[in-house]
Amino acid sequence: MASFWLALICMFASLQTRNRVVQSKKLGIGVCYGLNGRSLPSPVEVVSKYKKHGVGKMRIYEPNRDVLNALRGSGIDLALGVRNQDIPFLATSFASADWWFKSNVEPYLNDINIPYLTVGNEVVPCQFSESLVPAMQNLQTVLRARNLTDITATTVVHAAVLSNSYPPSAAHFSTSSNETMNMVARFLSSQGAPLLINVYPYLAFASDPWNIDLNYALFITNGTAFEDGNLSYRNLFDAMVDSYIWAMEKIGVTNVDVVISESGWPHSGNGDLTTQELAATYNRNFIQHVTNGGTPKRPYSYVEGFLFSMFDEDQKPDGVEQNWGLFKTDMQPNYDLVLGQVQ
């Protein structure tokens, strides 16, 4: 991975005042920036917010020009998304991918560091699966033609691509996703690129709170929760991440790293399972855990990650979906959290 992604440990402090997000002395992880809200602050204000709280990485889901212009010269690294509906167009030819790149990436290259172009979000398995790898290949060819070796074309997947994910060593790709994931993994392996994965212990816990221990989902289990062969697991997050690694190994791909493209805990919308305290606990522990090391399967690999999300988004469906934000739309924090250092 490129050196600009190397992160230092983020420590959180006890706060005695009202809810606030404060800066620690060390830079942490990235934060996703969704735009599905009616009263969101302007992109200029948002970029200022990232810088104020020392967030050095941002993920956006499409090439929004206002956001891209606001990011110019900010020093914030960007994971830039290709919209799902644009994948078939990029898949048609090199010329199509080249046009997309010239329109949406090239004008910003001198002012924004863009390590990842993420082709789609959670498109496997779905109607765009057949177009995904051709689109990634065409976009990577565009990058190679320009000698842009510090930018990688990849994609973002979620738990729907997996089957039998417990224990992690039993994981494999589901029947509906196996063919596409074989091609995705082999393409990424050939390029030395990571697979981006959305990992949500909250969703697993909320689907079965009777059998999944809350402490296990929040990174606060005392001791080993279970053993998988010679690997010991203390939290659900590690087990979920290692499931993807095992699934790739089952198809003979052993050299693809993973990046956590989304993780978080909603602060309301589902009763006692979604409180500000639970969201704060998960996100604090996620930051500390991810920036401190790898997983039982790959203990010496740094796993970089993005929290979801910077703001609540009130144009999403009612309930949990609207309430993942670290901040309200008026930029006030939903709970205490240490993100990074002042830049």
C-alpha positions as CSV (number, residue, x, y, z in Angstrom):
1,M,0.0,0.0,0.0
2,A,1.1,3.5,-0.7
3,S,2.9,5.2,2.2
4,F,0.4,8.0,2.5
5,W,-2.0,5.5,4.0
6,L,0.2,4.6,6.9
7,A,-1.6,5.7,10.0
8,L,-0.7,6.3,13.6
9,I,-2.5,5.2,16.8
10,C,-5.5,7.2,17.8
11,M,-6.2,7.4,21.5
12,F,-9.4,8.7,23.0
13,A,-9.7,10.7,26.1
14,S,-12.4,11.0,28.7
15,L,-14.5,14.1,28.2
16,Q,-16.2,15.9,31.0
17,T,-18.1,18.5,28.9
18,R,-21.1,18.3,26.6
19,N,-20.9,16.2,23.4
20,R,-18.0,17.2,21.2
21,V,-15.6,15.7,18.7
22,V,-12.1,16.5,19.6
23,Q,-8.6,16.1,18.1
24,S,-6.0,13.7,19.4
25,K,-2.3,14.1,18.7
26,K,-2.2,11.3,16.1
27,L,-3.9,10.8,12.8
28,G,-6.5,8.1,12.5
29,I,-8.7,6.7,9.8
30,G,-11.0,8.1,7.1
31,V,-14.6,9.0,7.2
32,C,-17.2,8.5,4.5
33,Y,-19.0,11.5,3.2
34,G,-22.6,10.8,2.0
35,L,-24.7,13.4,0.3
36,N,-28.3,12.0,0.9
37,G,-29.4,14.8,3.1
38,R,-31.5,17.9,2.6
39,S,-29.7,20.2,5.0
40,L,-26.1,19.2,4.8
41,P,-23.4,21.8,5.1
42,S,-21.7,23.0,2.0
43,P,-18.7,20.9,0.7
44,V,-16.4,23.8,1.6
45,E,-17.7,23.6,5.2
46,V,-17.4,19.8,5.2
47,V,-13.8,19.9,4.0
48,S,-13.0,22.4,6.7
49,K,-14.7,20.1,9.2
50,Y,-12.5,17.2,8.1
51,K,-9.4,19.3,8.5
52,K,-10.5,20.7,11.9
53,H,-10.8,17.3,13.3
54,G,-7.7,15.8,11.6
55,V,-9.5,13.4,9.3
56,G,-7.0,12.8,6.6
57,K,-9.0,10.5,4.3
58,M,-12.4,10.8,2.7
59,R,-14.6,8.4,0.7
60,I,-17.3,9.7,-1.6
61,Y,-19.6,7.6,-3.8
62,E,-19.6,9.6,-7.0
63,P,-17.5,12.4,-8.6
64,N,-19.4,15.3,-7.2
65,R,-17.8,18.4,-8.7
66,D,-18.6,20.7,-5.7
67,V,-16.9,18.2,-3.4
68,L,-14.0,17.7,-5.7
69,N,-13.4,21.5,-6.0
70,A,-13.6,21.9,-2.2
71,L,-11.0,19.2,-1.8
72,R,-8.4,21.0,-4.0
73,G,-5.3,21.6,-2.0
74,S,-6.8,20.3,1.3
75,G,-4.3,17.5,1.8
76,I,-7.1,15.0,2.3
77,D,-6.7,11.7,0.5
78,L,-9.8,10.7,-1.5
79,A,-11.3,7.3,-2.3
80,L,-13.4,8.3,-5.3
81,G,-16.4,6.2,-6.4
82,V,-17.8,5.3,-9.7
83,R,-21.6,5.2,-9.5
84,N,-23.2,1.8,-9.9
85,Q,-25.2,2.9,-12.9
86,D,-22.1,4.0,-14.7
87,I,-20.4,0.6,-14.5
88,P,-21.9,-0.7,-17.8
89,F,-20.7,2.4,-19.6
90,L,-17.1,2.0,-18.4
91,A,-17.2,-1.7,-19.3
92,T,-18.0,-1.1,-22.9
93,S,-14.5,0.1,-24.0
94,F,-11.2,1.8,-23.1
95,A,-12.6,4.9,-24.8
96,S,-15.6,5.0,-22.5
97,A,-13.4,4.6,-19.4
98,D,-11.0,7.2,-20.7
99,W,-13.8,9.7,-21.2
100,W,-15.1,9.1,-17.7
101,F,-11.6,9.6,-16.3
102,K,-11.0,12.8,-18.3
103,S,-14.3,14.2,-17.1
104,N,-14.2,13.2,-13.5
105,V,-10.6,12.6,-12.3
106,E,-8.0,14.2,-14.5
107,P,-9.0,17.8,-13.8
108,Y,-8.2,17.3,-10.1
109,L,-5.1,15.2,-10.2
110,N,-2.7,18.1,-9.5
111,D,-4.7,19.2,-6.4
112,I,-6.1,16.0,-4.8
113,N,-4.4,12.8,-3.9
114,I,-6.7,10.0,-5.1
115,P,-5.3,6.5,-4.1
116,Y,-8.5,4.5,-5.0
117,L,-11.1,4.6,-7.7
118,T,-13.8,2.4,-6.4
119,V,-15.9,1.0,-9.2
120,G,-19.3,0.6,-7.7
121,N,-20.5,0.0,-4.2
122,E,-21.9,-3.4,-3.2
123,V,-22.7,-4.3,-6.8
124,V,-22.0,-8.1,-6.3
125,P,-24.3,-9.9,-6.6
126,C,-26.6,-7.6,-8.7
127,Q,-27.5,-6.6,-12.2
128,F,-24.1,-4.9,-12.7
129,S,-22.0,-7.9,-11.8
130,E,-21.2,-9.0,-15.4
131,S,-19.9,-5.5,-16.2
132,L,-17.8,-5.0,-13.0
133,V,-14.5,-6.6,-13.9
134,P,-14.5,-5.2,-17.5
135,A,-15.1,-1.8,-16.1
136,M,-12.3,-2.2,-13.6
137,Q,-9.9,-3.5,-16.3
138,N,-10.7,-0.6,-18.6
139,L,-10.2,2.0,-15.9
140,Q,-6.9,0.4,-14.8
141,T,-5.8,0.5,-18.5
142,V,-6.5,4.2,-18.5
143,L,-4.4,4.6,-15.4
144,R,-1.6,2.6,-16.8
145,A,-1.6,4.5,-20.1
146,R,-1.0,7.7,-18.1
147,N,1.6,6.0,-15.8
148,L,-0.5,6.8,-12.8
149,T,0.9,4.0,-10.7
150,D,-0.2,5.5,-7.4
151,I,-3.9,5.2,-8.3
152,T,-5.7,1.9,-8.1
153,A,-9.0,0.7,-9.6
154,T,-10.9,-1.6,-7.2
155,T,-14.4,-2.2,-6.0
156,V,-16.4,-2.4,-2.8
157,V,-18.3,-5.5,-1.6
158,H,-20.4,-6.5,1.3
159,A,-21.4,-9.6,3.3
160,A,-23.8,-10.7,0.6
161,V,-20.9,-12.1,-1.4
162,L,-20.1,-14.6,1.4
163,S,-21.7,-17.9,2.4
164,N,-21.1,-19.9,5.6
165,S,-19.0,-17.1,7.2
166,Y,-18.9,-18.7,10.7
167,P,-16.4,-19.8,11.7
168,P,-14.3,-17.6,9.4
169,S,-12.3,-20.6,8.1
170,A,-15.5,-22.0,6.7
171,A,-16.3,-18.9,4.6
172,H,-16.6,-19.1,0.8
173,F,-18.2,-16.9,-1.8
174,S,-21.9,-17.5,-2.3
175,T,-23.2,-19.3,-5.4
176,S,-24.6,-16.0,-6.8
177,S,-21.3,-14.1,-6.4
178,N,-18.7,-16.8,-6.8
179,E,-18.0,-16.3,-10.5
180,T,-17.7,-12.5,-10.3
181,M,-15.7,-12.6,-7.1
182,N,-13.3,-15.1,-8.7
183,M,-12.7,-12.6,-11.5
184,V,-12.5,-9.6,-9.1
185,A,-10.0,-11.3,-6.7
186,R,-7.7,-12.4,-9.6
187,F,-7.8,-9.0,-11.2
188,L,-6.9,-7.3,-7.9
189,S,-4.2,-9.9,-7.3
190,S,-2.6,-9.2,-10.7
191,Q,-2.6,-5.5,-10.0
192,G,-1.4,-5.6,-6.4
193,A,-4.6,-3.9,-5.4
194,P,-6.8,-4.3,-2.3
195,L,-10.4,-5.4,-2.0
196,L,-12.6,-2.9,-0.3
197,I,-15.1,-4.4,2.1
198,N,-18.1,-2.9,4.1
199,V,-18.0,-4.5,7.5
200,Y,-20.9,-4.0,9.9
201,P,-20.9,-5.9,13.2
202,Y,-24.0,-3.9,14.1
203,L,-26.0,-5.5,11.3
204,A,-25.0,-9.0,12.3
205,F,-25.8,-8.3,16.0
206,A,-29.1,-6.6,15.2
207,S,-30.2,-9.6,13.1
208,D,-29.6,-12.0,16.0
209,P,-29.2,-10.2,19.3
210,W,-30.2,-13.3,21.2
211,N,-27.1,-15.3,20.1
212,I,-24.5,-12.6,19.4
213,D,-23.0,-11.0,22.5
214,L,-23.1,-7.2,22.5
215,N,-19.7,-6.9,24.0
216,Y,-18.3,-9.2,21.3
217,A,-19.8,-6.8,18.7
218,L,-18.4,-3.7,20.5
219,F,-14.8,-4.9,20.8
220,I,-15.1,-5.2,24.6
221,T,-15.1,-9.0,25.2
222,N,-12.9,-10.1,28.0
223,G,-10.6,-12.8,26.7
224,T,-11.2,-15.1,23.7
225,A,-14.8,-15.4,22.4
226,F,-14.1,-18.5,20.3
227,E,-11.3,-20.3,18.5
228,D,-11.1,-21.2,14.9
229,G,-8.4,-23.8,14.6
230,N,-5.3,-22.1,16.0
231,L,-6.8,-18.6,15.6
232,S,-8.4,-16.9,18.6
233,Y,-11.1,-14.3,18.2
234,R,-12.0,-11.6,20.7
235,N,-14.4,-9.5,18.5
236,L,-16.9,-9.9,15.7
237,F,-15.2,-7.4,13.4
238,D,-12.1,-9.5,13.1
239,A,-14.1,-12.6,12.4
240,M,-16.0,-10.8,9.7
241,V,-12.9,-9.4,8.0
242,D,-11.1,-12.8,8.1
243,S,-14.1,-14.4,6.4
244,Y,-13.3,-12.5,3.2
245,I,-9.6,-13.5,3.5
246,W,-10.5,-17.1,3.9
247,A,-13.0,-16.9,1.0
248,M,-10.3,-15.6,-1.3
249,E,-7.9,-18.3,-0.2
250,K,-10.5,-20.9,-1.1
251,I,-10.2,-19.7,-4.8
252,G,-6.4,-19.6,-4.6
253,V,-5.9,-15.9,-4.1
254,T,-3.7,-15.2,-1.1
255,N,-2.1,-11.9,-1.8
256,V,-5.0,-9.4,-1.8
257,D,-5.2,-7.0,1.1
258,V,-8.5,-5.7,2.4
259,V,-9.5,-2.1,3.2
260,I,-12.5,-1.4,5.4
261,S,-14.5,1.0,3.2
262,E,-17.3,1.3,5.7
263,S,-18.0,0.5,9.3
264,G,-19.9,2.1,12.1
265,W,-22.9,1.9,14.4
266,P,-26.1,3.9,14.2
267,H,-26.9,6.1,17.1
268,S,-30.7,5.8,16.9
269,G,-33.5,4.2,14.9
270,N,-33.7,0.7,16.4
271,G,-34.5,1.1,20.0
272,D,-32.0,0.0,22.6
273,L,-29.8,-1.5,19.9
274,T,-29.0,2.0,18.6
275,T,-28.0,4.5,21.2
276,Q,-25.4,7.3,21.2
277,E,-23.5,5.4,23.9
278,L,-23.3,2.2,21.8
279,A,-22.4,4.2,18.6
280,A,-19.6,6.0,20.5
281,T,-18.3,2.8,22.0
282,Y,-18.1,1.0,18.8
283,N,-16.6,3.8,16.8
284,R,-14.0,4.6,19.4
285,N,-13.0,1.0,19.7
286,F,-13.0,0.5,15.9
287,I,-10.6,3.4,15.5
288,Q,-8.2,2.1,18.1
289,H,-8.5,-1.5,16.9
290,V,-7.9,-0.8,13.2
291,T,-5.0,1.6,13.8
292,N,-3.3,-0.8,16.2
293,G,-2.9,-3.8,13.9
294,G,-4.3,-6.6,11.9
295,T,-6.6,-9.6,12.4
296,P,-6.0,-13.1,13.8
297,K,-5.6,-14.4,10.2
298,R,-3.2,-11.6,9.2
299,P,-1.9,-10.2,12.5
300,Y,0.9,-8.2,11.0
301,S,-1.1,-6.5,8.2
302,Y,-2.3,-3.0,8.8
303,V,-6.0,-2.8,8.0
304,E,-7.0,0.7,7.0
305,G,-10.5,1.8,7.4
306,F,-13.3,4.4,6.9
307,L,-16.0,5.2,9.4
308,F,-19.5,5.5,8.1
309,S,-20.5,8.3,8.1
310,M,-19.7,12.0,8.6
311,F,-23.3,13.2,8.8
312,D,-26.8,12.0,9.3
313,E,-28.6,11.7,6.0
314,D,-32.3,12.5,6.2
315,Q,-33.1,11.6,2.6
316,K,-32.5,7.9,3.3
317,P,-35.3,5.6,4.4
318,D,-36.7,6.3,7.9
319,G,-35.1,4.6,10.9
320,V,-31.6,3.4,11.2
321,E,-30.5,4.4,7.7
322,Q,-30.8,8.1,8.6
323,N,-28.7,7.9,11.8
324,W,-25.2,6.8,11.1
325,G,-23.6,10.2,11.3
326,L,-20.8,11.3,13.6
327,F,-22.4,14.8,13.2
328,K,-25.8,16.2,12.8
329,T,-26.5,18.2,9.6
330,D,-25.9,21.4,11.6
331,M,-22.3,20.0,12.2
332,Q,-22.9,19.4,15.9
333,P,-21.6,16.0,17.1
334,N,-24.0,13.2,18.0
335,Y,-21.6,11.9,20.7
336,D,-18.0,12.3,21.9
337,L,-15.4,11.0,19.6
338,V,-11.7,11.5,18.9
339,L,-10.9,11.4,15.2
340,G,-7.4,12.8,14.4
341,Q,-5.0,15.7,14.8
342,V,-5.4,19.3,13.7
343,Q,-3.8,19.8,10.3
